């Protein structure tokens, strides 16, 4: 009786959750002066946009991101039921390509 989450849902929600976790850590550490990237005066001088409009923009962007991801996962379908067997050479080539890209 486990809680199953599809890869599609996880791929859509996980980046958003990770973003907000890191943002929360950044905001929490900014209250400690030794962990600040910029001084309060410098931050107030250079930040021309309010935090509320930044949050609204991020939420809108993440909504668009989630909608596009769900649409793409719906269009492309699920490959979970397909049992693919790749040769070791193909897997090695894909791994090397991924390492070069990263």
N, C-alpha and C positions, 0 to 999 in steps of 0.2 A: 504494500500500500504506500508506495513512494510518490513523491511529488515530481512529476516529469515536466521538464521545460524543453521546448523544441530548440534546436540550434538557431533557427530563424529568429525566434523571440529573444533568445539570449544575445545573438549578434546585433539585435536592434536596441535592446535595453542596456546591456553592459557598458557600452561607451558613455552613455548618458549618466549612468550611476557613477562610473569612475570619475567623470568630469566633475560632478557635484561633490564627490568625496574629496578630491584634490582641492577644489575651490574652498571647501569648508576648512580643510587643514590650513590652507594659505591665509584665510581670514582669521582663523584662531591664532595662528602664530604671529600675525601682524600686530596683535595687541602687545606682544613682547618686543621691546625696543631692540634687543640684541638680534632678533631674527628678522627684522624689517629689511626689505631690499632698498627702500628709499625712506628718507626722513618724512615726518608728517607734513612739514612745510613744503618740501619738494613734491610730495604726492598731491597736495591740494593745489599747488601751482600748475602742475602738468596735466592733471586729470581734468579734462574739459567736459566730460560727459558724466552725468550723475550715475550712481550705482543702480538706481531703479531702472533707468533706460538701458543700461548694460544687461541687467537681468532679463528685461523684456526681450531684448534682441537675442540673447542666448536661448531663451525659451522658444522663441519663434524659429530660430535656426535649428534647434533640436527637434521641434515638431516636424519641420520640413524633412529633416534627416530621417526621422522615424517613419514618416509616411512614405518617402521614397524607398526606404529599405523594405518596408512591408510590401509595397507594390512590386518591387523587383523580385522578392522572394516568392510572391504569388505567381508572377509571370513565369519565372524560371522553373518553378516547381521544386519539389523536394527530391534530393538524391539519396536520402537516407536508406531507402529500400533497395537501391542498386548496389550490388556487391561487386566492386571493381577489384581486379587483381592486376597490379602494375609490376613490371619487372624491376629488379634492383637497379638496373642501369637508368631507367626512366625516373625512379625515385631519387637517385643520386643527382641526376641532371636538374630536377626540380629543386632539390635542396641547394645546390650550388647557385642556381639562378636566384633563389630567394635570398641567399646570403649576400649576393652581389647587389641586389636591389636594396636590402636593408643597410 
